């Protein structure tokens, strides 16, 4: 049986703590035709050394994930591209299930692989609960597996985006052909999650949200699929999940509310700065 080559692209920057498990999960896939490419961004730790244990295709490119992914896609030889973050671990059948999904008949724009979180501490448990709500939500989960011809047709990732680039690419791929999904999971390693660090991360990405909304107009950031109204509606649509472990449920709502507050400040700050530069 002919197995089309799948190029798995992993982007890195100082990911010593999670990279080995990520690459080991790729090496352990039950699909026989995989090409692994790692694109690093000037790491100062042993990231490149770990990557070279698994592949000779280790490159250096920046400044952000979108540019790294596009660079790797040009280097890749595969018929399909799978985009993986360095803090992710793949269930053994992820690649084979994605190939089966695009081979089932009919043109496919991309494949959604559901994610589940794990990590250490209270806030990681809260994040795990949050992510469990998103499984099966096509408006929230983004495709990570793409036929090469679709990826090239839509021009790959928008390199001016730092945040929202996964949704943007998935939406554009979906305009070419339907997005499908598989049942195999990607496990997202949150590590030891800290409240303050997580909230500050949202502030950073929200400062760059204007690029995403410029290409993906919405009536309101509040009602967009990433906005608070849609997310809270989703959370409260299944109250049993919140109440099963009340302290985790309350913690998740607190963390998400703080993220949105921080993101709102970051977004408005960036908008004011842009208006100031334009005037």
C-alpha positions as CSV (number, residue, x, y, z in Angstrom):
1,X,0.0,0.0,0.0
2,X,1.3,3.5,-0.9
3,X,1.6,5.7,2.1
4,X,1.9,9.4,1.2
5,X,4.6,11.3,3.0
6,X,3.5,13.4,5.9
7,X,5.8,16.3,7.0
8,X,5.4,17.1,10.7
9,X,6.6,20.6,11.5
10,X,7.5,21.6,15.0
11,X,8.5,25.2,16.0
12,X,10.6,25.8,19.0
13,X,12.3,28.4,21.2
14,X,13.9,27.4,24.4
15,X,11.7,24.4,24.8
16,X,14.1,22.0,26.5
17,X,11.5,21.0,29.1
18,X,8.8,19.7,26.7
19,X,10.5,19.0,23.4
20,X,11.8,15.5,24.0
21,X,8.3,14.2,24.9
22,X,6.9,16.0,21.9
23,X,9.4,14.5,19.4
24,X,9.2,11.1,21.0
25,X,5.5,11.0,20.4
26,X,6.0,11.8,16.8
27,X,8.6,9.1,16.4
28,X,6.2,6.6,18.0
29,X,3.4,7.2,15.4
30,X,2.0,4.1,13.9
31,X,2.1,5.7,10.4
32,X,5.3,4.7,8.5
33,X,5.9,7.6,6.2
34,X,6.8,10.7,8.3
35,X,9.3,13.5,7.7
36,X,10.1,15.5,10.8
37,X,11.2,19.2,10.6
38,X,12.1,21.3,13.6
39,X,12.5,25.1,13.2
40,X,14.1,26.8,16.1
41,X,14.3,30.5,16.9
42,X,17.8,31.1,18.3
43,X,17.3,29.0,21.5
44,X,19.9,29.5,24.2
45,X,19.1,26.1,25.8
46,X,19.6,22.5,24.5
47,X,16.6,22.7,22.2
48,X,18.5,22.1,19.0
49,X,20.5,19.3,20.6
50,X,17.3,17.5,21.6
51,X,15.8,18.0,18.1
52,X,18.9,16.5,16.4
53,X,18.4,13.3,18.3
54,X,15.2,12.8,16.2
55,X,15.9,14.5,12.8
56,X,18.6,16.0,10.7
57,X,16.1,18.6,9.4
58,X,16.7,21.2,12.1
59,X,16.7,24.8,11.0
60,X,16.9,28.3,12.6
61,X,14.3,30.9,11.7
62,X,12.3,33.7,13.3
63,X,10.8,35.9,14.5
64,X,7.5,34.2,15.3
65,X,5.7,30.8,14.7
66,X,4.0,31.8,11.5
67,X,7.3,32.6,9.8
68,X,8.9,29.5,11.2
69,X,6.0,27.3,9.9
70,X,6.0,28.8,6.4
71,X,9.7,28.3,6.2
72,X,9.4,24.7,7.2
73,X,6.6,24.1,4.7
74,X,8.9,25.3,1.9
75,X,11.6,22.8,3.0
76,X,9.1,19.9,3.5
77,X,8.7,17.2,0.9
78,X,5.4,15.7,2.2
79,X,2.0,15.6,0.5
80,X,0.5,16.6,3.8
81,X,1.6,19.0,6.5
82,X,1.0,18.5,10.2
83,X,1.7,21.6,12.5
84,X,2.7,20.7,16.0
85,X,3.7,23.0,18.9
86,X,6.7,21.9,21.0
87,X,4.6,21.5,24.2
88,X,2.3,18.9,22.5
89,X,2.3,15.2,22.6
90,X,0.5,13.1,19.9
91,X,-1.6,10.0,20.6
92,X,-0.1,7.1,18.6
93,X,-2.6,7.1,15.8
94,X,-2.9,10.9,15.1
95,X,-1.1,10.9,11.8
96,X,-2.7,7.7,10.4
97,X,-6.1,8.9,11.4
98,X,-5.5,12.2,9.6
99,X,-4.4,10.5,6.4
100,X,-7.4,8.2,6.6
101,X,-9.7,11.3,7.0
102,X,-8.3,13.0,3.9
103,X,-8.3,9.8,1.9
104,X,-12.0,8.9,2.6
105,X,-13.2,10.6,-0.5
106,X,-13.8,14.2,-1.6
107,X,-11.6,17.2,-1.3
108,X,-10.6,18.2,2.3
109,X,-9.3,21.6,3.3
110,X,-7.8,20.6,6.7
111,X,-8.2,18.3,9.7
112,X,-9.0,19.3,13.2
113,X,-7.3,17.2,15.9
114,X,-8.9,17.7,19.3
115,X,-6.7,18.7,22.2
116,X,-6.7,17.8,25.9
117,X,-4.6,19.6,28.5
118,X,-2.5,18.2,31.3
119,X,0.0,19.8,33.7
120,X,0.9,20.4,37.3
121,X,-1.0,22.3,40.0
122,X,-4.4,23.9,40.5
123,X,-4.3,26.3,37.5
124,X,-3.3,23.5,35.1
125,X,-6.4,21.6,36.3
126,X,-8.5,24.7,35.6
127,X,-7.0,25.0,32.1
128,X,-7.7,21.3,31.5
129,X,-11.4,21.8,32.4
130,X,-11.6,24.8,30.0
131,X,-10.1,23.0,27.1
132,X,-12.5,20.0,27.6
133,X,-15.4,22.3,26.6
134,X,-13.8,23.0,23.2
135,X,-13.7,19.4,21.9
136,X,-16.1,19.2,19.0
137,X,-16.5,22.9,18.7
138,X,-15.5,23.7,15.1
139,X,-15.7,27.5,15.7
140,X,-13.0,27.2,18.4
141,X,-10.8,24.3,17.4
142,X,-8.5,25.0,14.4
143,X,-7.2,22.5,11.8
144,X,-3.5,21.4,12.1
145,X,-3.3,18.9,9.3
146,X,-3.4,20.2,5.7
147,X,-3.0,18.9,2.2
148,X,0.1,20.6,0.8
149,X,-1.8,21.9,-2.2
150,X,-4.4,23.6,0.0
151,X,-1.7,25.1,2.3
152,X,0.1,26.5,-0.8
153,X,-3.1,27.8,-2.5
154,X,-4.0,29.9,0.5
155,X,-0.5,31.2,1.0
156,X,0.3,29.5,4.3
157,X,0.2,31.4,7.6
158,X,-0.2,35.2,7.8
159,X,3.2,36.2,9.1
160,X,2.0,39.6,10.4
161,X,-0.2,37.8,12.9
162,X,1.1,36.9,16.4
163,X,-2.0,35.3,17.9
164,X,-5.1,34.0,16.0
165,X,-3.0,32.7,13.2
166,X,-4.2,29.1,13.6
167,X,-7.9,30.2,13.4
168,X,-7.1,32.4,10.4
169,X,-5.4,29.6,8.5
170,X,-8.1,27.2,9.3
171,X,-10.8,29.6,8.1
172,X,-9.0,30.2,4.8
173,X,-8.5,26.4,4.3
174,X,-12.2,25.9,5.0
175,X,-13.0,28.3,2.2
176,X,-11.2,25.9,-0.3
177,X,-12.7,22.7,0.9
178,X,-14.5,21.3,4.0
179,X,-12.7,21.0,7.4
180,X,-13.0,17.5,8.9
181,X,-12.0,16.1,12.3
182,X,-10.5,13.0,13.8
183,X,-11.0,11.3,17.2
184,X,-7.4,10.9,18.1
185,X,-6.1,13.5,20.6
186,X,-3.2,15.8,20.9
187,X,-2.1,16.3,24.6
188,X,-1.1,19.8,25.4
189,X,1.5,20.0,28.2
190,X,0.7,23.1,30.3
191,X,3.5,22.3,32.7
192,X,3.1,24.1,36.0
193,X,0.7,26.9,35.1
194,X,0.9,30.2,37.0
195,X,-2.0,32.6,37.2
196,X,0.0,35.8,36.6
197,X,2.0,34.4,33.7
198,X,-1.1,33.1,32.0
199,X,-2.9,36.4,32.3
200,X,0.2,38.4,31.0
201,X,0.4,36.0,28.0
202,X,-3.1,36.9,27.0
203,X,-2.2,40.6,27.2
204,X,0.7,40.1,24.8
205,X,-1.4,38.2,22.2
206,X,-4.3,40.7,22.5
207,X,-2.0,43.5,21.6
208,X,-1.6,41.9,18.2
209,X,-5.3,41.0,17.7
210,X,-6.0,43.9,15.3
211,X,-4.2,42.0,12.6
212,X,-6.5,39.0,13.0
213,X,-9.7,41.0,13.1
214,X,-8.6,43.0,10.1
215,X,-8.6,39.8,8.1
216,X,-11.5,38.1,9.9
217,X,-14.1,40.9,10.5
218,X,-16.6,40.3,13.2
219,X,-19.5,42.4,14.4
220,X,-17.9,42.5,17.9
221,X,-14.9,41.0,19.6
222,X,-17.2,40.2,22.5
223,X,-19.3,37.9,20.3
224,X,-16.5,36.4,18.2
225,X,-15.9,32.7,18.8
226,X,-12.9,33.7,20.9
227,X,-14.8,36.3,22.8
228,X,-16.2,36.1,26.3
229,X,-19.9,36.0,25.5
230,X,-19.5,32.9,23.3
231,X,-17.2,31.2,25.8
232,X,-19.3,31.8,28.9
233,X,-22.4,30.7,27.1
234,X,-20.5,27.4,26.2
235,X,-19.3,27.0,29.8
236,X,-22.7,27.4,31.4
237,X,-24.4,25.2,28.8
238,X,-23.0,22.3,30.7
239,X,-23.2,23.3,34.3
240,X,-22.6,19.7,35.4
241,X,-18.9,20.0,34.3
242,X,-18.5,23.1,36.4
243,X,-20.2,21.6,39.5
244,X,-18.5,18.2,39.4
245,X,-15.4,19.8,41.1
246,X,-16.7,23.2,42.2
247,X,-13.3,24.6,43.2
248,X,-11.9,23.8,39.8
249,X,-14.9,25.1,38.0
250,X,-14.8,28.4,39.9
251,X,-11.0,28.6,39.4
252,X,-11.5,28.1,35.6
253,X,-14.0,30.9,35.4
254,X,-11.8,33.2,37.5
255,X,-8.8,32.5,35.3
256,X,-10.7,32.9,32.1
257,X,-12.2,36.2,33.3
258,X,-8.8,37.5,34.2
259,X,-7.5,36.5,30.8
260,X,-10.2,38.4,29.1
261,X,-9.7,41.5,31.3
262,X,-6.0,41.4,30.5
263,X,-6.7,40.8,26.8
264,X,-9.1,43.7,26.7
265,X,-6.6,46.1,28.2
266,X,-3.9,44.8,25.8
267,X,-6.2,45.2,22.8
268,X,-7.3,48.7,23.7
269,X,-3.8,49.7,24.5
270,X,-2.6,48.6,21.0
271,X,-5.5,50.4,19.3
272,X,-4.7,53.7,21.1
273,X,-1.1,53.3,20.2
274,X,-2.0,52.8,16.5
275,X,-4.3,55.8,16.5
276,X,-1.5,57.9,18.1
277,X,0.9,56.9,15.4
278,X,-1.6,57.6,12.6
279,X,-2.4,61.1,13.9
